[in-house]
Structures are given as structure tokens and as C-alpha cells.
Amino acid sequence: MSEEKTRAELHHEAEQLERHKAGLELGLANAWETISLNGGKLKGINIR
């Protein structure tokens, strides 16, 4: 038995994924900025 999703359900899921992706990108940018401000070191490990 296959479940068919309506256009509205698919659109809603796509919006949720876009928001999640944007959140991950923002988190990564913030983390990278923090690491850069720390001279490229994370807990004493040089990642350059």
C-alpha cells in the first residue's frame, strides 16, 4: 500500500528541508568564523 502525498504536503516538506539546510549553513559559517578567530585552532588542533 503506497501513500501518495499531496502537493501541499510535499511543498511543506520542501520548506522544512530548506529551513534545515539554511540553519546548517548558518551554523557552519558561525563555527568556521569562531575557529578562524581562534587562529585556526580547535581545542589545540591546527586545522589549516
N, CA, C and O atoms as a GROMACS GRO file, in nm:
protein
  192
    1MET      N    1   0.084  -0.119   0.000
    1MET     CA    2   0.000   0.000   0.000
    1MET      C    3   0.089   0.125   0.000
    1MET      O    4   0.160   0.152   0.097
    2SER      N    5   0.083   0.199  -0.108
    2SER     CA    6   0.168   0.318  -0.118
    2SER      C    7   0.090   0.442  -0.077
    2SER      O    8  -0.028   0.458  -0.108
    3GLU      N    9   0.159   0.530  -0.006
    3GLU     CA   10   0.097   0.654   0.040
    3GLU      C   11   0.134   0.765  -0.057
    3GLU      O   12   0.252   0.794  -0.079
    4GLU      N   13   0.033   0.827  -0.116
    4GLU     CA   14   0.059   0.937  -0.207
    4GLU      C   15   0.048   1.068  -0.131
    4GLU      O   16  -0.049   1.092  -0.059
    5LYS      N   17   0.146   1.152  -0.149
    5LYS     CA   18   0.146   1.279  -0.079
    5LYS      C   19   0.085   1.388  -0.168
    5LYS      O   20   0.104   1.388  -0.290
    6THR      N   21   0.014   1.477  -0.105
    6THR     CA   22  -0.046   1.587  -0.180
    6THR      C   23   0.063   1.690  -0.211
    6THR      O   24   0.170   1.690  -0.152
    7ARG      N   25   0.030   1.776  -0.305
    7ARG     CA   26   0.124   1.884  -0.339
    7ARG      C   27   0.154   1.968  -0.215
    7ARG      O   28   0.268   2.008  -0.194
    8ALA      N   29   0.053   1.994  -0.134
    8ALA     CA   30   0.072   2.077  -0.014
    8ALA      C   31   0.168   2.010   0.083
    8ALA      O   32   0.252   2.077   0.143
    9GLU      N   33   0.155   1.879   0.100
    9GLU     CA   34   0.245   1.806   0.190
    9GLU      C   35   0.388   1.810   0.139
    9GLU      O   36   0.482   1.831   0.216
   10LEU      N   37   0.405   1.789   0.008
   10LEU     CA   38   0.540   1.793  -0.049
   10LEU      C   39   0.600   1.932  -0.038
   10LEU      O   40   0.719   1.947  -0.010
   11HIS      N   41   0.518   2.034  -0.062
   11HIS     CA   42   0.565   2.172  -0.052
   11HIS      C   43   0.608   2.203   0.091
   11HIS      O   44   0.711   2.267   0.113
   12HIS      N   45   0.530   2.157   0.188
   12HIS     CA   46   0.562   2.179   0.329
   12HIS      C   47   0.694   2.110   0.364
   12HIS      O   48   0.778   2.169   0.432
   13GLU      N   49   0.712   1.985   0.319
   13GLU     CA   50   0.837   1.913   0.346
   13GLU      C   51   0.955   1.984   0.283
   13GLU      O   52   1.062   1.993   0.343
   14ALA      N   53   0.937   2.035   0.161
   14ALA     CA   54   1.046   2.106   0.093
   14ALA      C   55   1.083   2.232   0.170
   14ALA      O   56   1.202   2.264   0.182
   15GLU      N   57   0.983   2.304   0.222
   15GLU     CA   58   1.012   2.424   0.301
   15GLU      C   59   1.088   2.389   0.429
   15GLU      O   60   1.180   2.460   0.468
   16GLN      N   61   1.049   2.278   0.493
   16GLN     CA   62   1.118   2.236   0.615
   16GLN      C   63   1.264   2.202   0.585
   16GLN      O   64   1.353   2.237   0.662
   17LEU      N   65   1.287   2.133   0.473
   17LEU     CA   66   1.424   2.097   0.436
   17LEU      C   67   1.507   2.221   0.404
   17LEU      O   68   1.624   2.228   0.441
   18GLU      N   69   1.448   2.318   0.337
   18GLU     CA   70   1.519   2.442   0.306
   18GLU      C   71   1.558   2.516   0.434
   18GLU      O   72   1.669   2.567   0.445
   19ARG      N   73   1.465   2.521   0.530
   19ARG     CA   74   1.496   2.588   0.657
   19ARG      C   75   1.606   2.514   0.732
   19ARG      O   76   1.694   2.576   0.791
   20HIS      N   77   1.600   2.381   0.728
   20HIS     CA   78   1.700   2.300   0.796
   20HIS      C   79   1.837   2.323   0.730
   20HIS      O   80   1.938   2.338   0.800
   21LYS      N   81   1.840   2.325   0.598
   21LYS     CA   82   1.964   2.349   0.524
   21LYS      C   83   2.020   2.487   0.557
   21LYS      O   84   2.141   2.501   0.579
   22ALA      N   85   1.934   2.587   0.560
   22ALA     CA   86   1.978   2.723   0.593
   22ALA      C   87   2.036   2.728   0.734
   22ALA      O   88   2.137   2.795   0.759
   23GLY      N   89   1.973   2.656   0.826
   23GLY     CA   90   2.021   2.652   0.964
   23GLY      C   91   2.158   2.586   0.973
   23GLY      O   92   2.245   2.631   1.048
   24LEU      N   93   2.176   2.478   0.896
   24LEU     CA   94   2.306   2.410   0.897
   24LEU      C   95   2.414   2.498   0.838
   24LEU      O   96   2.526   2.504   0.890
   25GLU      N   97   2.380   2.568   0.728
   25GLU     CA   98   2.478   2.657   0.665
   25GLU      C   99   2.518   2.770   0.758
   25GLU      O  100   2.635   2.807   0.766
   26LEU      N  101   2.419   2.825   0.830
   26LEU     CA  102   2.448   2.932   0.925
   26LEU      C  103   2.535   2.881   1.039
   26LEU      O  104   2.629   2.947   1.081
   27GLY      N  105   2.501   2.763   1.089
   27GLY     CA  106   2.580   2.703   1.197
   27GLY      C  107   2.723   2.678   1.155
   27GLY      O  108   2.816   2.703   1.232
   28LEU      N  109   2.740   2.629   1.033
   28LEU     CA  110   2.875   2.602   0.981
   28LEU      C  111   2.953   2.733   0.965
   28LEU      O  112   3.071   2.740   0.999
   29ALA      N  113   2.886   2.836   0.913
   29ALA     CA  114   2.953   2.966   0.897
   29ALA      C  115   2.996   3.022   1.032
   29ALA      O  116   3.106   3.074   1.046
   30ASN      N  117   2.907   3.011   1.131
   30ASN     CA  118   2.940   3.061   1.265
   30ASN      C  119   3.056   2.983   1.325
   30ASN      O  120   3.146   3.040   1.386
   31ALA      N  121   3.053   2.851   1.309
   31ALA     CA  122   3.160   2.768   1.364
   31ALA      C  123   3.292   2.801   1.295
   31ALA      O  124   3.396   2.812   1.361
   32TRP      N  125   3.289   2.817   1.163
   32TRP     CA  126   3.412   2.848   1.088
   32TRP      C  127   3.468   2.983   1.130
   32TRP      O  128   3.589   3.000   1.140
   33GLU      N  129   3.378   3.081   1.152
   33GLU     CA  130   3.422   3.214   1.197
   33GLU      C  131   3.487   3.204   1.334
   33GLU      O  132   3.590   3.267   1.358
   34THR      N  133   3.429   3.126   1.422
   34THR     CA  134   3.485   3.108   1.557
   34THR      C  135   3.622   3.044   1.550
   34THR      O  136   3.715   3.086   1.619
   35ILE      N  137   3.635   2.941   1.466
   35ILE     CA  138   3.764   2.872   1.450
   35ILE      C  139   3.867   2.969   1.393
   35ILE      O  140   3.982   2.973   1.437
   36SER      N  141   3.825   3.048   1.292
   36SER     CA  142   3.917   3.145   1.230
   36SER      C  143   3.964   3.249   1.330
   36SER      O  144   4.081   3.286   1.332
   37LEU      N  145   3.871   3.296   1.414
   37LEU     CA  146   3.907   3.396   1.515
   37LEU      C  147   4.003   3.338   1.618
   37LEU      O  148   4.077   3.411   1.683
   38ASN      N  149   4.000   3.206   1.632
   38ASN     CA  150   4.086   3.137   1.727
   38ASN      C  151   4.218   3.097   1.662
   38ASN      O  152   4.288   3.009   1.713
   39GLY      N  153   4.251   3.160   1.550
   39GLY     CA  154   4.377   3.131   1.482
   39GLY      C  155   4.377   2.997   1.410
   39GLY      O  156   4.482   2.939   1.385
   40GLY      N  157   4.260   2.949   1.376
   40GLY     CA  158   4.250   2.823   1.302
   40GLY      C  159   4.269   2.701   1.389
   40GLY      O  160   4.293   2.591   1.338
   41LYS      N  161   4.259   2.718   1.519
   41LYS     CA  162   4.278   2.604   1.608
   41LYS      C  163   4.148   2.569   1.679
   41LYS      O  164   4.074   2.656   1.723
   42LEU      N  165   4.123   2.442   1.689
   42LEU     CA  166   4.005   2.393   1.760
   42LEU      C  167   4.055   2.298   1.868
   42LEU      O  168   4.106   2.190   1.837
   43LYS      N  169   4.041   2.338   1.991
   43LYS     CA  170   4.091   2.258   2.104
   43LYS      C  171   4.238   2.223   2.084
   43LYS      O  172   4.280   2.110   2.113
   44GLY      N  173   4.316   2.319   2.036
   44GLY     CA  174   4.460   2.299   2.024
   44GLY      C  175   4.503   2.224   1.900
   44GLY      O  176   4.622   2.199   1.881
   45ILE      N  177   4.408   2.187   1.815
   45ILE     CA  178   4.444   2.114   1.693
   45ILE      C  179   4.443   2.211   1.576
   45ILE      O  180   4.341   2.274   1.550
   46ASN      N  181   4.552   2.224   1.506
   46ASN     CA  182   4.559   2.312   1.391
   46ASN      C  183   4.488   2.247   1.274
   46ASN      O  184   4.522   2.136   1.234
   47ILE      N  185   4.387   2.317   1.218
   47ILE     CA  186   4.309   2.258   1.109
   47ILE      C  187   4.337   2.324   0.975
   47ILE      O  188   4.267   2.297   0.878
   48ARG      N  189   4.438   2.408   0.968
   48ARG     CA  190   4.466   2.474   0.840
   48ARG      C  191   4.529   2.378   0.742
   48ARG      O  192   4.560   2.417   0.629
   0.00000   0.00000   0.00000
